[in-house]
Amino acid sequence: MDSDEEQLLRGRIYGADHDHPGPIPGRSYAELVGGPLDGLLLDITGWRPEESDDGVSLLTELGQFGPGGRALYDPRPGDPARWDWGGDSP
């Protein structure tokens, strides 16, 4: 991904409608750090800790496995507002 694509994604919500890609007041977000979704925000509003402790597997076309692949992200210990990339999976 080149720097123009990276800037386009930064601050957008993962899975959001393209017409309304930014954060919505009153919702909670975690920043995805590293990997193919770096800079996107993940809406974690209402998630309980036990729902996020094991991280997430997010569909993406941008990862190592292309369309249908997944990017793996885990909450950063001590900083639940940032989730770190752990790799890609098919």
N, C-alpha and C positions, 0 to 999 in steps of 0.2 A: 504494500500500500504506500503511495507517495504522500508527501506532506500535505498536498491539497485535499486528498481524501481524508487524512487524519483530522484536519481542521474542520471538515464538514461534519464528521461524526462527534467531535468533542462537544459535550454539553447536551447531547440529544439523549432521549430516553430509549433504551433497548425495547424494541417491539412497538414503539409508539407510531401512531398515524403520521404520515409524512406532512400532513397539513398542520399538525399540532405536535411538533417534535420535542418541545422544551418542557422543563419542569412545571408542575402544577402546584400552586400554593396549598399548603396543608398536607402534602404527601411527603413520605420519607424515601430518600434515595441513597444508594451506595454507588460510589464511583468504581468502575471496572478499570483495573490497573494492569497494563501489559497485555500481550497477546493481541488477537485480531479485533477485539472489541474495546481496546484501550481508549479511555476518555468517555465512553458511553456511561449513562446513569441507569441503574437497575432500580425499578420501583419496588421497594420492600415494605411499603405501607401495610401495617397489620400483621407482618410476619412475626411469629413467635421465635425465640432463640433456637428451640429444638427443630424448627423448620429450616433454619439456615446454617446450623452448625456443620453439616456435612458439605456445604457449598451447593453450587448449581451447575447444571449442564445446559448450556444455551445454544440453540440452533444458530448457525452462521454459515454463510457462503464464503466468508473471508479467511477461514482457517486452513490448516494443512490438508484437510480432506474435502474441501470445496463444498458445493451444494449438498445439504443433508448432513454435513459434519457438525460437530459440537465443540464449543470452547468451554473449558472447565475453570470455574472461579470459586475461591474460598474466602470467607471473611478474614480480614487481617487481624491477628491476635492483638487486642488492645485498641483497635481502631475499626469498629464495625461499619464506619462510613466509607471504608475502602476495601475492595475485594480484589485479591491478587490472582492472576492467571496461573493455572497449574498445568496447562497443556491442552492439546486438542484430542478428540476422539472421533472415530467414524460414526 
